Amino acid sequence: MSTIILSSDELNLPKEIANKLKGKKIEAMEVKEGILLRPISDPIKEARGFLKSKRFSTQRYLQMKKEEKEIEA
């Protein structure tokens, strides 16, 4: 297995696929059917900002934890 950073001119792929993979880290694996190119995901980067429009803050989180502890006691 190897990991490569794909640039648009390094691989000759259909334009739609090249645009989706451009600049991402790719894991290249040899499988029975041929070569598998799979993007390597970073869960931290993917999760970044998912609560932005949810009105969730540190203060709200601490309040929820305090309420949880009161219920448990």
Predicted model as a PDB file, atoms N, CA, C, CB and O in Angstrom, pLDDT in the B-factor column:
MODEL        1                                                                  
ATOM      1  N   MET A   1       0.836  -1.175   0.000  1.00 55.00           N  
ATOM      2  CA  MET A   1       0.000   0.000   0.000  1.00 55.00           C  
ATOM      3  C   MET A   1       0.880   1.238   0.000  1.00 55.00           C  
ATOM      4  CB  MET A   1      -0.950  -0.002   1.206  1.00 55.00           C  
ATOM      5  O   MET A   1       1.933   1.278   0.637  1.00 55.00           O  
ATOM      6  N   SER A   2       0.429   2.234  -0.721  1.00 58.00           N  
ATOM      7  CA  SER A   2       1.162   3.490  -0.720  1.00 58.00           C  
ATOM      8  C   SER A   2       0.180   4.646  -0.653  1.00 58.00           C  
ATOM      9  CB  SER A   2       2.062   3.607  -1.968  1.00 58.00           C  
ATOM     10  O   SER A   2      -0.986   4.517  -1.027  1.00 58.00           O  
ATOM     11  N   THR A   3       0.666   5.753  -0.180  1.00 60.00           N  
ATOM     12  CA  THR A   3      -0.145   6.961  -0.104  1.00 60.00           C  
ATOM     13  C   THR A   3       0.486   8.006  -1.006  1.00 60.00           C  
ATOM     14  CB  THR A   3      -0.264   7.480   1.365  1.00 60.00           C  
ATOM     15  O   THR A   3       1.692   8.245  -0.947  1.00 60.00           O  
ATOM     16  N   ILE A   4      -0.325   8.617  -1.829  1.00 62.00           N  
ATOM     17  CA  ILE A   4       0.168   9.664  -2.707  1.00 62.00           C  
ATOM     18  C   ILE A   4      -0.707  10.895  -2.551  1.00 62.00           C  
ATOM     19  CB  ILE A   4       0.195   9.189  -4.177  1.00 62.00           C  
ATOM     20  O   ILE A   4      -1.866  10.796  -2.149  1.00 62.00           O  
ATOM     21  N   ILE A   5      -0.149  12.052  -2.870  1.00 64.00           N  
ATOM     22  CA  ILE A   5      -0.944  13.268  -2.943  1.00 64.00           C  
ATOM     23  C   ILE A   5      -1.204  13.515  -4.409  1.00 64.00           C  
ATOM     24  CB  ILE A   5      -0.228  14.493  -2.262  1.00 64.00           C  
ATOM     25  O   ILE A   5      -0.281  13.688  -5.206  1.00 64.00           O  
ATOM     26  N   LEU A   6      -2.464  13.528  -4.745  1.00 59.00           N  
ATOM     27  CA  LEU A   6      -2.881  13.629  -6.134  1.00 59.00           C  
ATOM     28  C   LEU A   6      -2.868  15.076  -6.591  1.00 59.00           C  
ATOM     29  CB  LEU A   6      -4.269  13.026  -6.323  1.00 59.00           C  
ATOM     30  O   LEU A   6      -3.391  15.957  -5.908  1.00 59.00           O  
ATOM     31  N   SER A   7      -2.280  15.312  -7.727  1.00 57.00           N  
ATOM     32  CA  SER A   7      -2.390  16.605  -8.383  1.00 57.00           C  
ATOM     33  C   SER A   7      -3.045  16.352  -9.725  1.00 57.00           C  
ATOM     34  CB  SER A   7      -0.991  17.311  -8.541  1.00 57.00           C  
ATOM     35  O   SER A   7      -2.904  15.264 -10.285  1.00 57.00           O  
ATOM     36  N   SER A   8      -3.753  17.323 -10.246  1.00 52.00           N  
ATOM     37  CA  SER A   8      -4.580  17.101 -11.432  1.00 52.00           C  
ATOM     38  C   SER A   8      -3.794  16.592 -12.634  1.00 52.00           C  
ATOM     39  CB  SER A   8      -5.279  18.373 -11.804  1.00 52.00           C  
ATOM     40  O   SER A   8      -4.368  15.920 -13.491  1.00 52.00           O  
ATOM     41  N   ASP A   9      -2.512  16.886 -12.725  1.00 57.00           N  
ATOM     42  CA  ASP A   9      -1.744  16.443 -13.891  1.00 57.00           C  
ATOM     43  C   ASP A   9      -0.907  15.184 -13.634  1.00 57.00           C  
ATOM     44  CB  ASP A   9      -0.838  17.556 -14.345  1.00 57.00           C  
ATOM     45  O   ASP A   9      -0.177  14.747 -14.523  1.00 57.00           O  
ATOM     46  N   GLU A  10      -0.999  14.594 -12.438  1.00 68.00           N  
ATOM     47  CA  GLU A  10      -0.226  13.383 -12.151  1.00 68.00           C  
ATOM     48  C   GLU A  10      -0.909  12.107 -12.650  1.00 68.00           C  
ATOM     49  CB  GLU A  10       0.017  13.275 -10.661  1.00 68.00           C  
ATOM     50  O   GLU A  10      -0.237  11.148 -13.031  1.00 68.00           O  
ATOM     51  N   LEU A  11      -2.238  12.097 -12.648  1.00 71.00           N  
ATOM     52  CA  LEU A  11      -2.973  10.921 -13.094  1.00 71.00           C  
ATOM     53  C   LEU A  11      -3.894  11.306 -14.238  1.00 71.00           C  
ATOM     54  CB  LEU A  11      -3.777  10.295 -11.931  1.00 71.00           C  
ATOM     55  O   LEU A  11      -4.411  12.422 -14.296  1.00 71.00           O  
ATOM     56  N   ASN A  12      -4.083  10.382 -15.125  1.00 81.00           N  
ATOM     57  CA  ASN A  12      -4.989  10.619 -16.247  1.00 81.00           C  
ATOM     58  C   ASN A  12      -6.326   9.966 -15.921  1.00 81.00           C  
ATOM     59  CB  ASN A  12      -4.398  10.061 -17.590  1.00 81.00           C  
ATOM     60  O   ASN A  12      -6.575   8.809 -16.259  1.00 81.00           O  
ATOM     61  N   LEU A  13      -7.190  10.750 -15.247  1.00 82.00           N  
ATOM     62  CA  LEU A  13      -8.500  10.263 -14.835  1.00 82.00           C  
ATOM     63  C   LEU A  13      -9.580  11.098 -15.513  1.00 82.00           C  
ATOM     64  CB  LEU A  13      -8.651  10.314 -13.289  1.00 82.00           C  
ATOM     65  O   LEU A  13      -9.312  12.213 -15.962  1.00 82.00           O  
ATOM     66  N   PRO A  14     -10.794  10.571 -15.591  1.00 85.00           N  
ATOM     67  CA  PRO A  14     -11.884  11.398 -16.099  1.00 85.00           C  
ATOM     68  C   PRO A  14     -12.008  12.683 -15.277  1.00 85.00           C  
ATOM     69  CB  PRO A  14     -13.213  10.614 -16.076  1.00 85.00           C  
ATOM     70  O   PRO A  14     -11.752  12.679 -14.073  1.00 85.00           O  
ATOM     71  N   LYS A  15     -12.394  13.758 -15.916  1.00 85.00           N  
ATOM     72  CA  LYS A  15     -12.408  15.078 -15.298  1.00 85.00           C  
ATOM     73  C   LYS A  15     -13.225  15.117 -14.000  1.00 85.00           C  
ATOM     74  CB  LYS A  15     -12.959  16.091 -16.277  1.00 85.00           C  
ATOM     75  O   LYS A  15     -12.802  15.730 -13.019  1.00 85.00           O  
ATOM     76  N   GLU A  16     -14.392  14.464 -13.992  1.00 89.00           N  
ATOM     77  CA  GLU A  16     -15.244  14.479 -12.798  1.00 89.00           C  
ATOM     78  C   GLU A  16     -14.536  13.844 -11.605  1.00 89.00           C  
ATOM     79  CB  GLU A  16     -16.563  13.747 -13.074  1.00 89.00           C  
ATOM     80  O   GLU A  16     -14.603  14.360 -10.489  1.00 89.00           O  
ATOM     81  N   ILE A  17     -13.861  12.727 -11.845  1.00 84.00           N  
ATOM     82  CA  ILE A  17     -13.159  12.025 -10.768  1.00 84.00           C  
ATOM     83  C   ILE A  17     -11.933  12.823 -10.335  1.00 84.00           C  
ATOM     84  CB  ILE A  17     -12.745  10.601 -11.219  1.00 84.00           C  
ATOM     85  O   ILE A  17     -11.676  12.961  -9.139  1.00 84.00           O  
ATOM     86  N   ALA A  18     -11.184  13.345 -11.285  1.00 80.00           N  
ATOM     87  CA  ALA A  18      -9.991  14.131 -10.965  1.00 80.00           C  
ATOM     88  C   ALA A  18     -10.351  15.347 -10.131  1.00 80.00           C  
ATOM     89  CB  ALA A  18      -9.275  14.566 -12.243  1.00 80.00           C  
ATOM     90  O   ALA A  18      -9.612  15.701  -9.213  1.00 80.00           O  
ATOM     91  N   ASN A  19     -11.469  15.993 -10.430  1.00 83.00           N  
ATOM     92  CA  ASN A  19     -11.886  17.169  -9.663  1.00 83.00           C  
ATOM     93  C   ASN A  19     -12.256  16.792  -8.227  1.00 83.00           C  
ATOM     94  CB  ASN A  19     -13.075  17.856 -10.348  1.00 83.00           C  
ATOM     95  O   ASN A  19     -11.973  17.552  -7.301  1.00 83.00           O  
ATOM     96  N   LYS A  20     -12.879  15.639  -8.032  1.00 82.00           N  
ATOM     97  CA  LYS A  20     -13.250  15.191  -6.687  1.00 82.00           C  
ATOM     98  C   LYS A  20     -12.026  14.845  -5.853  1.00 82.00           C  
ATOM     99  CB  LYS A  20     -14.176  13.985  -6.768  1.00 82.00           C  
ATOM    100  O   LYS A  20     -12.017  15.071  -4.643  1.00 82.00           O  
ATOM    101  N   LEU A  21     -10.996  14.299  -6.485  1.00 77.00           N  
ATOM    102  CA  LEU A  21      -9.817  13.827  -5.759  1.00 77.00           C  
ATOM    103  C   LEU A  21      -8.672  14.831  -5.720  1.00 77.00           C  
ATOM    104  CB  LEU A  21      -9.330  12.559  -6.372  1.00 77.00           C  
ATOM    105  O   LEU A  21      -7.693  14.614  -5.005  1.00 77.00           O  
ATOM    106  N   LYS A  22      -8.770  15.897  -6.454  1.00 77.00           N  
ATOM    107  CA  LYS A  22      -7.676  16.866  -6.585  1.00 77.00           C  
ATOM    108  C   LYS A  22      -7.241  17.405  -5.221  1.00 77.00           C  
ATOM    109  CB  LYS A  22      -8.101  18.025  -7.494  1.00 77.00           C  
ATOM    110  O   LYS A  22      -8.051  17.917  -4.449  1.00 77.00           O  
ATOM    111  N   GLY A  23      -5.942  17.278  -4.947  1.00 77.00           N  
ATOM    112  CA  GLY A  23      -5.357  17.802  -3.718  1.00 77.00           C  
ATOM    113  C   GLY A  23      -5.576  16.954  -2.484  1.00 77.00           C  
ATOM    114  O   GLY A  23      -5.116  17.329  -1.406  1.00 77.00           O  
ATOM    115  N   LYS A  24      -6.252  15.838  -2.595  1.00 78.00           N  
ATOM    116  CA  LYS A  24      -6.496  14.976  -1.442  1.00 78.00           C  
ATOM    117  C   LYS A  24      -5.443  13.889  -1.363  1.00 78.00           C  
ATOM    118  CB  LYS A  24      -7.894  14.356  -1.514  1.00 78.00           C  
ATOM    119  O   LYS A  24      -4.828  13.532  -2.369  1.00 78.00           O  
ATOM    120  N   LYS A  25      -5.237  13.366  -0.174  1.00 78.00           N  
ATOM    121  CA  LYS A  25      -4.350  12.224  -0.011  1.00 78.00           C  
ATOM    122  C   LYS A  25      -5.110  10.983  -0.438  1.00 78.00           C  
ATOM    123  CB  LYS A  25      -3.838  12.097   1.460  1.00 78.00           C  
ATOM    124  O   LYS A  25      -6.262  10.773  -0.059  1.00 78.00           O  
ATOM    125  N   ILE A  26      -4.441  10.170  -1.234  1.00 79.00           N  
ATOM    126  CA  ILE A  26      -5.062   8.982  -1.805  1.00 79.00           C  
ATOM    127  C   ILE A  26      -4.283   7.746  -1.373  1.00 79.00           C  
ATOM    128  CB  ILE A  26      -5.126   9.079  -3.348  1.00 79.00           C  
ATOM    129  O   ILE A  26      -3.052   7.737  -1.374  1.00 79.00           O  
ATOM    130  N   GLU A  27      -5.019   6.711  -1.008  1.00 79.00           N  
ATOM    131  CA  GLU A  27      -4.401   5.424  -0.718  1.00 79.00           C  
ATOM    132  C   GLU A  27      -4.599   4.549  -1.945  1.00 79.00           C  
ATOM    133  CB  GLU A  27      -5.012   4.758   0.574  1.00 79.00           C  
ATOM    134  O   GLU A  27      -5.728   4.338  -2.388  1.00 79.00           O  
ATOM    135  N   ALA A  28      -3.511   4.044  -2.490  1.00 80.00           N  
ATOM    136  CA  ALA A  28      -3.564   3.163  -3.656  1.00 80.00           C  
ATOM    137  C   ALA A  28      -3.347   1.734  -3.178  1.00 80.00           C  
ATOM    138  CB  ALA A  28      -2.495   3.568  -4.732  1.00 80.00           C  
ATOM    139  O   ALA A  28      -2.329   1.421  -2.560  1.00 80.00           O  
ATOM    140  N   MET A  29      -4.315   0.870  -3.470  1.00 81.00           N  
ATOM    141  CA  MET A  29      -4.234  -0.520  -3.032  1.00 81.00           C  
ATOM    142  C   MET A  29      -4.434  -1.440  -4.221  1.00 81.00           C  
ATOM    143  CB  MET A  29      -5.277  -0.816  -1.935  1.00 81.00           C  
ATOM    144  O   MET A  29      -5.280  -1.191  -5.080  1.00 81.00           O  
ATOM    145  N   GLU A  30      -3.648  -2.507  -4.262  1.00 82.00           N  
ATOM    146  CA  GLU A  30      -3.851  -3.515  -5.298  1.00 82.00           C  
ATOM    147  C   GLU A  30      -4.837  -4.546  -4.763  1.00 82.00           C  
ATOM    148  CB  GLU A  30      -2.497  -4.188  -5.720  1.00 82.00           C  
ATOM    149  O   GLU A  30      -4.612  -5.150  -3.714  1.00 82.00           O  
ATOM    150  N   VAL A  31      -5.924  -4.738  -5.489  1.00 83.00           N  
ATOM    151  CA  VAL A  31      -6.940  -5.716  -5.127  1.00 83.00           C  
ATOM    152  C   VAL A  31      -7.093  -6.707  -6.272  1.00 83.00           C  
ATOM    153  CB  VAL A  31      -8.297  -5.024  -4.802  1.00 83.00           C  
ATOM    154  O   VAL A  31      -6.498  -6.533  -7.336  1.00 83.00           O  
ATOM    155  N   LYS A  32      -7.889  -7.745  -6.053  1.00 87.00           N  
ATOM    156  CA  LYS A  32      -8.048  -8.788  -7.061  1.00 87.00           C  
ATOM    157  C   LYS A  32      -8.519  -8.213  -8.408  1.00 87.00           C  
ATOM    158  CB  LYS A  32      -9.040  -9.842  -6.567  1.00 87.00           C  
ATOM    159  O   LYS A  32      -8.084  -8.663  -9.468  1.00 87.00           O  
ATOM    160  N   GLU A  33      -9.407  -7.218  -8.351  1.00 90.00           N  
ATOM    161  CA  GLU A  33      -9.979  -6.649  -9.575  1.00 90.00           C  
ATOM    162  C   GLU A  33      -9.071  -5.626 -10.255  1.00 90.00           C  
ATOM    163  CB  GLU A  33     -11.298  -6.005  -9.261  1.00 90.00           C  
ATOM    164  O   GLU A  33      -9.310  -5.274 -11.411  1.00 90.00           O  
ATOM    165  N   GLY A  34      -8.041  -5.142  -9.571  1.00 86.00           N  
ATOM    166  CA  GLY A  34      -7.136  -4.138 -10.143  1.00 86.00           C  
ATOM    167  C   GLY A  34      -6.587  -3.232  -9.063  1.00 86.00           C  
ATOM    168  O   GLY A  34      -6.254  -3.685  -7.968  1.00 86.00           O  
ATOM    169  N   ILE A  35      -6.493  -1.944  -9.374  1.00 83.00           N  
ATOM    170  CA  ILE A  35      -5.973  -0.951  -8.429  1.00 83.00           C  
ATOM    171  C   ILE A  35      -7.142  -0.143  -7.883  1.00 83.00           C  
ATOM    172  CB  ILE A  35      -4.916  -0.015  -9.109  1.00 83.00           C  
ATOM    173  O   ILE A  35      -7.989   0.330  -8.640  1.00 83.00           O  
ATOM    174  N   LEU A  36      -7.180   0.012  -6.551  1.00 83.00           N  
ATOM    175  CA  LEU A  36      -8.220   0.773  -5.882  1.00 83.00           C  
ATOM    176  C   LEU A  36      -7.614   2.076  -5.385  1.00 83.00           C  
ATOM    177  CB  LEU A  36      -8.851  -0.036  -4.712  1.00 83.00           C  
ATOM    178  O   LEU A  36      -6.628   2.064  -4.649  1.00 83.00           O  
ATOM    179  N   LEU A  37      -8.201   3.203  -5.784  1.00 81.00           N  
ATOM    180  CA  LEU A  37      -7.800   4.510  -5.276  1.00 81.00           C  
ATOM    181  C   LEU A  37      -8.859   4.948  -4.278  1.00 81.00           C  
ATOM    182  CB  LEU A  37      -7.629   5.562  -6.435  1.00 81.00           C  
ATOM    183  O   LEU A  37     -10.034   5.077  -4.621  1.00 81.00           O  
ATOM    184  N   ARG A  38      -8.436   5.176  -3.041  1.00 80.00           N  
ATOM    185  CA  ARG A  38      -9.384   5.537  -1.992  1.00 80.00           C  
ATOM    186  C   ARG A  38      -8.870   6.773  -1.262  1.00 80.00           C  
ATOM    187  CB  ARG A  38      -9.598   4.357  -1.000  1.00 80.00           C  
ATOM    188  O   ARG A  38      -7.733   6.777  -0.790  1.00 80.00           O  
ATOM    189  N   PRO A  39      -9.690   7.828  -1.159  1.00 79.00           N  
ATOM    190  CA  PRO A  39      -9.258   9.011  -0.413  1.00 79.00           C  
ATOM    191  C   PRO A  39      -9.079   8.667   1.063  1.00 79.00           C  
ATOM    192  CB  PRO A  39     -10.278  10.163  -0.576  1.00 79.00           C  
ATOM    193  O   PRO A  39      -9.861   7.910   1.639  1.00 79.00           O  
ATOM    194  N   ILE A  40      -8.050   9.227   1.653  1.00 79.00           N  
ATOM    195  CA  ILE A  40      -7.810   9.059   3.081  1.00 79.00           C  
ATOM    196  C   ILE A  40      -8.501  10.225   3.768  1.00 79.00           C  
ATOM    197  CB  ILE A  40      -6.261   9.003   3.427  1.00 79.00           C  
ATOM    198  O   ILE A  40      -8.180  11.387   3.518  1.00 79.00           O  
ATOM    199  N   SER A  41      -9.446   9.906   4.629  1.00 78.00           N  
ATOM    200  CA  SER A  41     -10.201  10.975   5.278  1.00 78.00           C  
ATOM    201  C   SER A  41      -9.609  11.292   6.643  1.00 78.00           C  
ATOM    202  CB  SER A  41     -11.680  10.586   5.417  1.00 78.00           C  
ATOM    203  O   SER A  41      -9.052  10.428   7.320  1.00 78.00           O  
ATOM    204  N   ASP A  42      -9.745  12.554   7.026  1.00 78.00           N  
ATOM    205  CA  ASP A  42      -9.332  13.007   8.342  1.00 78.00           C  
ATOM    206  C   ASP A  42     -10.606  13.377   9.098  1.00 78.00           C  
ATOM    207  CB  ASP A  42      -8.324  14.223   8.255  1.00 78.00           C  
ATOM    208  O   ASP A  42     -11.197  14.423   8.828  1.00 78.00           O  
ATOM    209  N   PRO A  43     -11.036  12.543  10.034  1.00 77.00           N  
ATOM    210  CA  PRO A  43     -12.309  12.797  10.706  1.00 77.00           C  
ATOM    211  C   PRO A  43     -12.362  14.137  11.428  1.00 77.00           C  
ATOM    212  CB  PRO A  43     -12.585  11.702  11.683  1.00 77.00           C  
ATOM    213  O   PRO A  43     -13.436  14.728  11.548  1.00 77.00           O  
ATOM    214  N   ILE A  44     -11.239  14.619  11.904  1.00 82.00           N  
ATOM    215  CA  ILE A  44     -11.217  15.913  12.597  1.00 82.00           C  
ATOM    216  C   ILE A  44     -11.543  17.034  11.612  1.00 82.00           C  
ATOM    217  CB  ILE A  44      -9.833  16.161  13.264  1.00 82.00           C  
ATOM    218  O   ILE A  44     -12.360  17.907  11.904  1.00 82.00           O  
ATOM    219  N   LYS A  45     -10.900  17.005  10.447  1.00 78.00           N  
ATOM    220  CA  LYS A  45     -11.180  18.031   9.439  1.00 78.00           C  
ATOM    221  C   LYS A  45     -12.608  17.934   8.922  1.00 78.00           C  
ATOM    222  CB  LYS A  45     -10.201  17.912   8.277  1.00 78.00           C  
ATOM    223  O   LYS A  45     -13.240  18.957   8.659  1.00 78.00           O  
ATOM    224  N   GLU A  46     -13.120  16.728   8.775  1.00 74.00           N  
ATOM    225  CA  GLU A  46     -14.481  16.550   8.276  1.00 74.00           C  
ATOM    226  C   GLU A  46     -15.517  17.047   9.275  1.00 74.00           C  
ATOM    227  CB  GLU A  46     -14.734  15.087   7.954  1.00 74.00           C  
ATOM    228  O   GLU A  46     -16.561  17.563   8.878  1.00 74.00           O  
ATOM    229  N   ALA A  47     -15.239  16.898  10.565  1.00 77.00           N  
ATOM    230  CA  ALA A  47     -16.195  17.308  11.590  1.00 77.00           C  
ATOM    231  C   ALA A  47     -16.151  18.804  11.881  1.00 77.00           C  
ATOM    232  CB  ALA A  47     -15.938  16.543  12.859  1.00 77.00           C  
ATOM    233  O   ALA A  47     -17.073  19.349  12.489  1.00 77.00           O  
ATOM    234  N   ARG A  48     -15.100  19.456  11.454  1.00 79.00           N  
ATOM    235  CA  ARG A  48     -14.925  20.875  11.758  1.00 79.00           C  
ATOM    236  C   ARG A  48     -16.102  21.697  11.223  1.00 79.00           C  
ATOM    237  CB  ARG A  48     -13.601  21.390  11.162  1.00 79.00           C  
ATOM    238  O   ARG A  48     -16.441  21.633  10.042  1.00 79.00           O  
ATOM    239  N   GLY A  49     -16.711  22.465  12.120  1.00 76.00           N  
ATOM    240  CA  GLY A  49     -17.771  23.378  11.737  1.00 76.00           C  
ATOM    241  C   GLY A  49     -19.160  22.774  11.625  1.00 76.00           C  
ATOM    242  O   GLY A  49     -20.092  23.486  11.253  1.00 76.00           O  
ATOM    243  N   PHE A  50     -19.343  21.485  11.932  1.00 74.00           N  
ATOM    244  CA  PHE A  50     -20.659  20.896  11.730  1.00 74.00           C  
ATOM    245  C   PHE A  50     -21.684  21.399  12.741  1.00 74.00           C  
ATOM    246  CB  PHE A  50     -20.564  19.394  11.805  1.00 74.00           C  
ATOM    247  O   PHE A  50     -22.884  21.250  12.511  1.00 74.00           O  
ATOM    248  N   LEU A  51     -21.252  21.985  13.846  1.00 73.00           N  
ATOM    249  CA  LEU A  51     -22.178  22.547  14.819  1.00 73.00           C  
ATOM    250  C   LEU A  51     -22.341  24.060  14.678  1.00 73.00           C  
ATOM    251  CB  LEU A  51     -21.711  22.216  16.211  1.00 73.00           C  
ATOM    252  O   LEU A  51     -23.034  24.684  15.482  1.00 73.00           O  
ATOM    253  N   LYS A  52     -21.723  24.639  13.687  1.00 75.00           N  
ATOM    254  CA  LYS A  52     -21.685  26.089  13.563  1.00 75.00           C  
ATOM    255  C   LYS A  52     -23.076  26.725  13.558  1.00 75.00           C  
ATOM    256  CB  LYS A  52     -20.953  26.468  12.306  1.00 75.00           C  
ATOM    257  O   LYS A  52     -23.293  27.728  14.238  1.00 75.00           O  
ATOM    258  N   SER A  53     -23.991  26.176  12.827  1.00 75.00           N  
ATOM    259  CA  SER A  53     -25.330  26.765  12.735  1.00 75.00           C  
ATOM    260  C   SER A  53     -26.303  26.166  13.750  1.00 75.00           C  
ATOM    261  CB  SER A  53     -25.881  26.579  11.332  1.00 75.00           C  
ATOM    262  O   SER A  53     -27.505  26.420  13.664  1.00 75.00           O  
ATOM    263  N   LYS A  54     -25.820  25.390  14.695  1.00 75.00           N  
ATOM    264  CA  LYS A  54     -26.682  24.707  15.656  1.00 75.00           C  
ATOM    265  C   LYS A  54     -26.814  25.458  16.981  1.00 75.00           C  
ATOM    266  CB  LYS A  54     -26.153  23.321  15.915  1.00 75.00           C  
ATOM    267  O   LYS A  54     -27.489  24.980  17.893  1.00 75.00           O  
ATOM    268  N   ARG A  55     -26.187  26.614  17.101  1.00 76.00           N  
ATOM    269  CA  ARG A  55     -26.215  27.415  18.336  1.00 76.00           C  
ATOM    270  C   ARG A  55     -25.714  26.611  19.524  1.00 76.00           C  
ATOM    271  CB  ARG A  55     -27.637  27.926  18.616  1.00 76.00           C  
ATOM    272  O   ARG A  55     -26.280  26.677  20.615  1.00 76.00           O  
ATOM    273  N   PHE A  56     -24.671  25.867  19.309  1.00 76.00           N  
ATOM    274  CA  PHE A  56     -24.058  25.050  20.345  1.00 76.00           C  
ATOM    275  C   PHE A  56     -22.749  25.704  20.735  1.00 76.00           C  
ATOM    276  CB  PHE A  56     -23.837  23.583  19.866  1.00 76.00           C  
ATOM    277  O   PHE A  56     -21.915  25.978  19.872  1.00 76.00           O  
ATOM    278  N   SER A  57     -22.554  25.958  22.016  1.00 79.00           N  
ATOM    279  CA  SER A  57     -21.348  26.643  22.472  1.00 79.00           C  
ATOM    280  C   SER A  57     -20.750  25.897  23.656  1.00 79.00           C  
ATOM    281  CB  SER A  57     -21.657  28.108  22.854  1.00 79.00           C  
ATOM    282  O   SER A  57     -21.338  24.945  24.169  1.00 79.00           O  
ATOM    283  N   THR A  58     -19.589  26.339  24.075  1.00 82.00           N  
ATOM    284  CA  THR A  58     -18.932  25.739  25.230  1.00 82.00           C  
ATOM    285  C   THR A  58     -19.789  25.934  26.471  1.00 82.00           C  
ATOM    286  CB  THR A  58     -17.531  26.345  25.441  1.00 82.00           C  
ATOM    287  O   THR A  58     -19.921  25.024  27.290  1.00 82.00           O  
ATOM    288  N   GLN A  59     -20.378  27.135  26.611  1.00 85.00           N  
ATOM    289  CA  GLN A  59     -21.222  27.400  27.767  1.00 85.00           C  
ATOM    290  C   GLN A  59     -22.434  26.463  27.781  1.00 85.00           C  
ATOM    291  CB  GLN A  59     -21.681  28.868  27.768  1.00 85.00           C  
ATOM    292  O   GLN A  59     -22.813  25.951  28.834  1.00 85.00           O  
ATOM    293  N   ARG A  60     -23.029  26.243  26.627  1.00 82.00           N  
ATOM    294  CA  ARG A  60     -24.194  25.351  26.539  1.00 82.00           C  
ATOM    295  C   ARG A  60     -23.785  23.917  26.886  1.00 82.00           C  
ATOM    296  CB  ARG A  60     -24.821  25.404  25.116  1.00 82.00           C  
ATOM    297  O   ARG A  60     -24.517  23.208  27.577  1.00 82.00           O  
ATOM    298  N   TYR A  61     -22.622  23.498  26.405  1.00 84.00           N  
ATOM    299  CA  TYR A  61     -22.124  22.158  26.705  1.00 84.00           C  
ATOM    300  C   TYR A  61     -21.898  21.989  28.212  1.00 84.00           C  
ATOM    301  CB  TYR A  61     -20.816  21.885  25.933  1.00 84.00           C  
ATOM    302  O   TYR A  61     -22.303  20.980  28.789  1.00 84.00           O  
ATOM    303  N   LEU A  62     -21.253  22.974  28.849  1.00 89.00           N  
ATOM    304  CA  LEU A  62     -20.994  22.894  30.287  1.00 89.00           C  
ATOM    305  C   LEU A  62     -22.295  22.882  31.077  1.00 89.00           C  
ATOM    306  CB  LEU A  62     -20.116  24.066  30.738  1.00 89.00           C  
ATOM    307  O   LEU A  62     -22.404  22.188  32.088  1.00 89.00           O  
ATOM    308  N   GLN A  63     -23.276  23.646  30.622  1.00 89.00           N  
ATOM    309  CA  GLN A  63     -24.582  23.652  31.273  1.00 89.00           C  
ATOM    310  C   GLN A  63     -25.231  22.278  31.175  1.00 89.00           C  
ATOM    311  CB  GLN A  63     -25.494  24.720  30.649  1.00 89.00           C  
ATOM    312  O   GLN A  63     -25.792  21.788  32.154  1.00 89.00           O  
ATOM    313  N   MET A  64     -25.162  21.658  30.015  1.00 88.00           N  
ATOM    314  CA  MET A  64     -25.738  20.327  29.837  1.00 88.00           C  
ATOM    315  C   MET A  64     -25.052  19.306  30.739  1.00 88.00           C  
ATOM    316  CB  MET A  64     -25.631  19.892  28.372  1.00 88.00           C  
ATOM    317  O   MET A  64     -25.724  18.461  31.330  1.00 88.00           O  
ATOM    318  N   LYS A  65     -23.721  19.369  30.857  1.00 90.00           N  
ATOM    319  CA  LYS A  65     -22.987  18.431  31.707  1.00 90.00           C  
ATOM    320  C   LYS A  65     -23.357  18.630  33.177  1.00 90.00           C  
ATOM    321  CB  LYS A  65     -21.468  18.602  31.513  1.00 90.00           C  
ATOM    322  O   LYS A  65     -23.483  17.665  33.932  1.00 90.00           O  
ATOM    323  N   LYS A  66     -23.531  19.898  33.576  1.00 91.00           N  
ATOM    324  CA  LYS A  66     -23.926  20.195  34.958  1.00 91.00           C  
ATOM    325  C   LYS A  66     -25.299  19.604  35.250  1.00 91.00           C  
ATOM    326  CB  LYS A  66     -23.934  21.721  35.211  1.00 91.00           C  
ATOM    327  O   LYS A  66     -25.508  19.009  36.307  1.00 91.00           O  
ATOM    328  N   GLU A  67     -26.242  19.767  34.313  1.00 90.00           N  
ATOM    329  CA  GLU A  67     -27.575  19.207  34.476  1.00 90.00           C  
ATOM    330  C   GLU A  67     -27.535  17.676  34.532  1.00 90.00           C  
ATOM    331  CB  GLU A  67     -28.482  19.669  33.335  1.00 90.00           C  
ATOM    332  O   GLU A  67     -28.284  17.061  35.292  1.00 90.00           O  
ATOM    333  N   GLU A  68     -26.671  17.070  33.738  1.00 90.00           N  
ATOM    334  CA  GLU A  68     -26.514  15.605  33.772  1.00 90.00           C  
ATOM    335  C   GLU A  68     -26.060  15.128  35.143  1.00 90.00           C  
ATOM    336  CB  GLU A  68     -25.509  15.146  32.707  1.00 90.00           C  
ATOM    337  O   GLU A  68     -26.589  14.155  35.681  1.00 90.00           O  
ATOM    338  N   LYS A  69     -25.067  15.829  35.707  1.00 88.00           N  
ATOM    339  CA  LYS A  69     -24.535  15.441  37.007  1.00 88.00           C  
ATOM    340  C   LYS A  69     -25.593  15.592  38.096  1.00 88.00           C  
ATOM    341  CB  LYS A  69     -23.300  16.278  37.349  1.00 88.00           C  
ATOM    342  O   LYS A  69     -25.664  14.774  39.014  1.00 88.00           O  
ATOM    343  N   GLU A  70     -26.417  16.637  37.994  1.00 87.00           N  
ATOM    344  CA  GLU A  70     -27.482  16.840  38.977  1.00 87.00           C  
ATOM    345  C   GLU A  70     -28.510  15.722  38.907  1.00 87.00           C  
ATOM    346  CB  GLU A  70     -28.162  18.192  38.759  1.00 87.00           C  
ATOM    347  O   GLU A  70     -29.022  15.282  39.937  1.00 87.00           O  
ATOM    348  N   ILE A  71     -28.813  15.266  37.711  1.00 86.00           N  
ATOM    349  CA  ILE A  71     -29.785  14.184  37.528  1.00 86.00           C  
ATOM    350  C   ILE A  71     -29.230  12.878  38.087  1.00 86.00           C  
ATOM    351  CB  ILE A  71     -30.145  14.018  36.033  1.00 86.00           C  
ATOM    352  O   ILE A  71     -29.968  12.100  38.692  1.00 86.00           O  
ATOM    353  N   GLU A  72     -27.914  12.629  37.887  1.00 82.00           N  
ATOM    354  CA  GLU A  72     -27.286  11.396  38.356  1.00 82.00           C  
ATOM    355  C   GLU A  72     -27.195  11.345  39.878  1.00 82.00           C  
ATOM    356  CB  GLU A  72     -25.898  11.257  37.752  1.00 82.00           C  
ATOM    357  O   GLU A  72     -27.238  10.265  40.468  1.00 82.00           O  
ATOM    358  N   ALA A  73     -27.069  12.514  40.519  1.00 69.00           N  
ATOM    359  CA  ALA A  73     -26.886  12.547  41.985  1.00 69.00           C  
ATOM    360  C   ALA A  73     -28.138  12.270  42.767  1.00 69.00           C  
ATOM    361  CB  ALA A  73     -26.357  13.867  42.400  1.00 69.00           C  
ATOM    362  O   ALA A  73     -28.109  12.270  43.998  1.00 69.00           O  
TER     363      ALA A  73                                                      
ENDMDL                                                                          
END                                                                             
